[in-house]
Amino acid sequence: MIKAEPKTILFFIYTYFDVVKDLFDVQSNDGIIRKETLTTTLSKHRKDIKPQLIEYKIIRSANDDYELRDVYYKLIEFILSEFRPLLPEEIEKFGNVISELFRKIQEGIAGDKNILIERLKAISTQIKEFSDSVEKNSIRLLNETRELKANVNRIDYTEKIQKASFWIQYYIIPLNTILDVNHSQSIANKLLDISEYSNQRRLNYSDEGIRQSFEQLYYLLRQTNDDLLKQSKILTNELLPLIERIRTESLIITGWIEFLKNPYKTSPPHLFKTDKHSSYSNKIYFNTKEYFEQFRLAEEAIIEEDIDEKERWIFRKARYKKKLLESLPLDNFFDWCNVQLQGEAKEVTNEQLFALTSLLFEEDIEVTYYKKSDTVKIETETSNLNVPKLKVHGIPRAS
């Protein structure tokens, strides 16, 4: 039993985190913390905290040596994201436990309700631990592969090939099989069966508590399926191509180095003769220079555009109305318009004719129509118009 307050333990870990981290690194590398190593680590930090480490149950005795308790080891491992890659055999144990629990759930579906609820809780715990283990493995394998690609430890190419092949053979391919939902023996496939079973039971089980437990399990499996799919994509789309590229590049470079060490040992194959082709002529410089020089030596030229400006015709309404009133009465209005316009311009335009037509709408003008068949032909600059024959006379002013 721990006598100290929980806050005291957490504050102790916060205060002496550097010491705890060093102990974590030692145990990660050696699997145990030798008593001499513990003394050396505490002396390095000048901290005499061995009694508290034991009292707070952070470390425990392992024969004459020590080790971090599993709960604290996993806590530091999670915080630092320094996970030990699990072998596929270690991950598959979750599959065996999950399968056994699922079998007992199916067999005891009509049995004791309390036992059934406990089994549903147990299988949920195993599924969560399985998902966490897969995620930790993906993170560690990705970190290891990137370090191998960057060659952080400056290892030679032969060792890089061996490491790349090792990761592929013992970790990546087996883990990918575990996550393959289409593989009949994979854990992902087993989780799919459990998900379908849970979905059925959450909808038609009579007891409310059992039905809610199945519903929680079903939604957990849906989330787990999304998480596993994400990890599978990391393995397939990122991790496996990256490590295969390391192995391929290393093989090519290793073979080239061996060839350079003794280039006369074997006859190299005939290589293709390279030939350089350009998209432009090799004389383009001189051709361009000649082209621009012809403009530099050319005499200045002034281009004047010869445009015959026509005098703009302006419709002076008051003047034309005065002429119209002086000519009243008129037997043919459009004939009068044609005469007026031809006297002012060489060619009559539609615009001019329509402008004079507006005089017909004046208040002191009265228009009389002839028969519909009586028309007058007017020829303009662009058209031959067939217009009605109109008689125009003035309206007497009231006295």
C-alpha positions in Angstrom: 0.0 0.0 0.0 1.3 3.5 -0.9 1.0 5.9 2.0 1.9 9.0 0.0 -0.7 11.2 -1.6 -1.1 10.8 -5.4 -0.2 14.5 -6.0 3.0 13.9 -4.0 4.0 11.1 -6.3 3.2 13.0 -9.4 5.1 16.0 -8.2 8.0 13.8 -7.3 8.1 12.4 -10.9 7.9 16.0 -12.2 10.8 17.2 -10.0 13.1 14.2 -10.7 12.0 13.4 -14.3 15.5 13.5 -15.6 16.5 10.7 -13.2 13.4 8.7 -14.0 14.1 9.1 -17.7 17.7 7.9 -17.4 16.4 4.8 -15.5 13.9 4.3 -18.2 16.6 4.4 -20.9 18.7 1.9 -18.9 15.9 -0.5 -18.6 15.0 -0.1 -22.3 18.5 -1.0 -23.3 19.4 -3.7 -20.7 16.0 -5.0 -19.7 16.9 -4.3 -16.0 18.5 -1.6 -13.8 21.6 -3.0 -12.1 22.1 -1.8 -8.6 25.5 -0.3 -9.6 23.8 1.5 -12.5 21.1 2.9 -10.1 23.9 4.2 -7.8 25.8 5.7 -10.7 22.6 7.4 -12.1 21.7 8.9 -8.8 25.3 10.1 -8.2 25.4 11.7 -11.7 22.3 13.8 -10.9 23.4 14.3 -7.2 20.1 13.1 -6.0 19.7 10.6 -3.1 16.1 9.6 -3.9 16.4 5.8 -3.8 14.2 5.5 -0.6 11.4 7.6 -2.3 11.6 5.6 -5.5 11.0 2.4 -3.5 8.5 4.0 -1.1 6.4 5.4 -4.0 6.7 2.0 -5.7 8.2 3.5 -8.8 10.9 0.9 -8.8 10.9 -2.6 -7.4 13.5 -5.2 -6.5 14.4 -7.8 -9.1 16.7 -10.2 -7.2 19.7 -7.9 -6.3 18.8 -5.4 -9.0 15.8 -3.2 -9.8 13.3 -2.4 -12.5 10.7 0.3 -13.1 7.2 -0.9 -12.4 5.2 -1.6 -15.6 2.7 1.2 -15.1 5.5 3.8 -14.8 7.5 2.3 -17.6 4.5 2.5 -19.9 3.8 6.1 -18.8 7.3 7.3 -19.7 7.2 5.2 -22.9 4.0 6.9 -23.9 5.2 10.4 -23.0 8.4 10.0 -24.9 6.9 8.0 -27.8 9.8 5.6 -27.5 8.0 2.3 -27.9 9.7 -1.0 -28.2 8.5 -2.6 -31.5 6.4 -5.7 -30.7 7.0 -8.9 -32.6 3.9 -10.1 -34.6 3.7 -13.0 -32.1 3.3 -10.6 -29.3 0.5 -8.8 -31.1 -1.2 -12.0 -32.1 -1.7 -12.9 -28.5 -4.5 -10.3 -28.4 -6.1 -12.2 -31.3 -6.2 -15.4 -29.3 -7.6 -13.7 -26.2 -10.2 -11.8 -28.2 -11.3 -14.9 -30.1 -11.7 -16.9 -26.8 -13.7 -14.1 -25.2 -15.9 -13.8 -28.3 -16.5 -17.6 -28.2 -17.6 -17.5 -24.6 -19.8 -14.4 -25.2 -21.6 -16.3 -27.9 -22.0 -19.4 -25.8 -23.1 -17.6 -22.7 -25.4 -15.1 -24.4 -28.4 -16.5 -22.6 -26.6 -17.2 -19.3 -25.6 -15.1 -16.3 -26.0 -11.4 -17.2 -23.2 -10.2 -14.9 -20.7 -12.6 -16.4 -21.8 -11.6 -19.9 -21.2 -7.9 -19.0 -17.8 -8.6 -17.5 -16.8 -10.5 -20.7 -18.0 -7.6 -22.8 -15.8 -5.2 -20.7 -12.9 -7.6 -21.0 -13.1 -7.9 -24.8 -13.3 -4.1 -25.1 -10.1 -3.8 -23.0 -8.3 -6.3 -25.2 -9.4 -4.5 -28.3 -8.2 -1.1 -27.0 -4.8 -2.7 -26.0 -4.5 -4.3 -29.4 -5.2 -1.0 -31.2 -2.7 0.9 -29.0 0.0 -1.8 -29.7 -0.5 -1.5 -33.5 -0.3 2.3 -33.3 2.9 2.1 -31.2 4.5 -0.4 -33.6 3.7 1.9 -36.6 5.2 4.9 -34.8 8.4 3.0 -33.8 8.8 1.3 -37.2 8.4 4.7 -39.0 10.9 6.4 -36.8 13.4 3.5 -37.2 13.0 3.5 -41.0 13.5 7.3 -41.2 16.6 7.1 -39.1 17.8 4.3 -41.3 17.1 6.3 -44.5 19.0 9.4 -43.1 21.7 7.0 -41.8 21.9 8.8 -38.5 24.3 6.2 -37.0 26.6 6.3 -40.1 26.4 2.6 -40.7 27.7 1.1 -43.9 25.5 0.1 -46.8 25.7 -3.6 -46.2 24.3 -3.2 -42.7 21.6 -0.9 -44.0 20.5 -3.6 -46.4 20.4 -6.2 -43.6 18.4 -3.9 -41.3 15.9 -3.0 -44.1 15.4 -6.6 -44.9 15.1 -7.5 -41.2 12.3 -4.8 -40.6 10.4 -6.0 -43.7 10.6 -9.7 -42.9 10.0 -9.8 -39.2 7.8 -6.7 -38.6 6.2 -4.9 -41.5 4.9 -7.8 -43.6 3.6 -9.8 -40.6 1.9 -6.7 -39.1 0.4 -5.9 -42.5 -1.1 -9.4 -42.6 -2.6 -9.0 -39.1 -4.3 -5.8 -40.3 -5.6 -7.3 -43.6 -9.3 -7.5 -43.1 -9.6 -9.8 -46.2 -7.2 -12.4 -44.6 -9.4 -15.1 -42.9 -7.0 -15.6 -40.0 -6.2 -11.9 -39.3 -7.2 -10.1 -36.1 -8.9 -7.4 -38.3 -11.1 -10.0 -39.9 -12.0 -11.4 -36.5 -12.9 -7.9 -35.3 -15.2 -7.5 -38.3 -17.1 -10.6 -37.2 -17.4 -9.3 -33.6 -18.7 -6.0 -35.0 -21.5 -7.6 -37.0 -22.5 -9.7 -34.0 -22.5 -6.7 -31.7 -24.6 -4.7 -34.1 -27.3 -7.4 -34.2 -27.3 -7.8 -30.4 -27.5 -4.1 -29.6 -30.7 -3.9 -31.6 -32.6 -7.0 -30.4 -31.4 -8.0 -27.0 -34.1 -7.9 -24.3 -32.1 -6.6 -21.4 -31.3 -2.9 -21.5 -28.0 -3.1 -19.7 -26.7 -5.9 -22.0 -28.0 -4.0 -25.0 -26.0 -0.9 -24.0 -22.9 -2.9 -23.4 -23.2 -4.4 -26.9 -23.8 -0.9 -28.3 -20.6 0.5 -26.6 -18.6 -2.5 -28.0 -20.0 -1.9 -31.5 -19.0 1.8 -31.5 -15.6 0.9 -30.1 -15.1 -1.5 -33.0 -16.1 1.1 -35.5 -13.5 3.5 -34.1 -10.9 0.7 -34.0 -11.6 -0.2 -37.6 -10.9 3.4 -38.6 -7.7 3.5 -36.5 -6.5 0.2 -37.9 -7.2 1.3 -41.5 -5.1 4.4 -40.9 -2.2 2.3 -39.6 -2.6 -0.1 -42.5 -2.3 2.8 -44.9 0.9 4.0 -43.2 2.4 0.6 -43.6 1.3 0.1 -47.2 1.7 3.6 -48.6 4.6 5.1 -46.6 6.6 2.6 -44.5 6.9 -0.3 -46.9 7.8 1.8 -50.0 10.3 3.8 -48.0 12.1 0.8 -46.6 12.1 -1.0 -50.0 13.7 2.1 -51.5 16.4 2.0 -48.8 17.1 -1.6 -49.7 17.1 -1.0 -53.5 19.3 2.1 -53.2 21.7 0.4 -50.9 22.0 -2.6 -53.2 22.8 -0.4 -56.2 25.4 1.7 -54.3 27.0 -1.3 -52.6 27.4 -3.0 -56.0 28.9 0.2 -57.5 31.4 0.5 -54.7 32.5 -3.1 -55.1 32.9 -2.5 -58.8 35.1 0.6 -58.2 37.3 -1.4 -55.8 38.3 -3.7 -58.6 37.0 -2.4 -62.0 39.0 -4.9 -64.0 37.7 -8.0 -62.3 34.7 -8.2 -64.7 33.9 -6.6 -68.0 31.1 -4.0 -67.6 28.2 -4.1 -70.1 28.2 -1.7 -73.0 26.3 1.4 -72.1 24.2 3.4 -74.5 25.9 6.2 -76.2 24.5 9.5 -75.0 23.6 12.2 -77.5 22.6 15.7 -76.8 19.8 17.3 -78.8 18.6 20.9 -78.3 15.2 22.2 -79.0 16.7 25.2 -80.9 19.4 25.7 -83.6 23.0 26.1 -82.5 23.1 29.2 -84.8 20.3 30.9 -83.0 22.6 33.6 -81.5 23.8 34.8 -84.8 20.4 34.6 -86.4 18.9 36.6 -83.6 21.6 39.2 -83.7 21.2 39.6 -87.5 17.4 40.0 -87.0 17.7 42.8 -84.5 20.5 44.6 -86.4 18.3 45.1 -89.5 15.9 47.3 -87.3 18.8 49.2 -85.7 20.1 50.3 -89.2 16.7 51.0 -90.7 15.7 54.6 -91.4 13.0 56.3 -89.4 9.6 56.1 -91.1 6.5 58.1 -90.3 3.2 56.5 -91.2 0.3 58.9 -91.6 -3.2 57.4 -91.8 -5.2 59.0 -94.6 -8.7 59.3 -93.3 -11.4 61.4 -95.0 -13.3 62.9 -92.2 -17.0 63.4 -93.1 -18.8 66.4 -91.8 -21.0 65.4 -88.9 -24.7 65.9 -89.6 -26.6 67.5 -86.7 -30.3 67.3 -86.3 -31.4 70.9 -85.6 -35.0 70.2 -84.7 -36.3 73.8 -84.4 -35.0 74.7 -87.9 -36.5 71.7 -89.6 -39.8 72.2 -87.8 -39.9 75.8 -89.0 -39.3 74.7 -92.6 -42.0 72.0 -92.2 -44.6 74.5 -90.9 -43.7 76.9 -93.7 -44.3 74.1 -96.3 -47.7 73.0 -94.9 -49.9 71.6 -96.1 -47.9 68.6 -97.5 -49.3 65.8 -99.6 -46.2 63.6 -99.2 -44.2 64.0 -95.9 -41.3 61.5 -96.7 -40.8 63.1 -100.2 -40.4 66.4 -98.4 -37.8 64.8 -96.0 -35.9 63.4 -98.9 -35.7 66.7 -100.7 -34.6 68.5 -97.5 -31.8 66.0 -96.8 -30.5 65.7 -100.4 -30.1 69.5 -100.4 -27.8 69.3 -97.4 -25.8 66.1 -98.0 -24.6 63.9 -100.9 -26.1 60.8 -99.5 -29.1 60.4 -97.2 -28.7 58.1 -94.2 -31.3 56.1 -92.2 -30.3 58.1 -89.1 -31.2 61.4 -90.8 -34.5 60.2 -92.2 -35.6 58.8 -88.8 -34.6 62.0 -87.1 -36.9 64.0 -89.4 -39.7 61.5 -88.8 -39.8 62.6 -85.2 -41.5 65.9 -86.4 -44.7 63.9 -87.0 -45.2 63.7 -83.3 -45.3 67.4 -82.6 -48.5 68.7 -81.0 -49.2 71.3 -83.7 -48.9 68.8 -86.5 -51.7 66.6 -87.8 -51.1 63.6 -90.0 -53.5 62.0 -92.4 -53.0 58.5 -93.9 -53.7 57.5 -97.4 -54.7 54.0 -98.4 -52.4 51.2 -97.1 -51.2 50.5 -100.6 -50.0 54.1 -101.2 -46.3 54.0 -100.4 -43.2 56.0 -101.3 -39.7 54.6 -102.0 -36.8 56.4 -100.4 -33.2 55.4 -101.2 -30.6 56.0 -98.4 -26.9 55.3 -98.2 -27.4 51.7 -97.0 -31.1 50.9 -97.6 -34.1 51.1 -99.9 -37.0 52.0 -97.7 -40.7 51.6 -98.6 -42.5 54.1 -96.4 -46.2 55.1 -96.3 -47.5 58.2 -98.0 -48.5 60.7 -95.4 -50.4 64.0 -95.7 -49.4 66.6 -93.1 -51.1 69.9 -92.2 -51.0 72.2 -89.3 -53.6 72.5 -86.4 -55.1 76.1 -86.1 -54.3 77.8 -82.8 -57.2 78.6 -80.5 -58.0 82.3 -80.3 
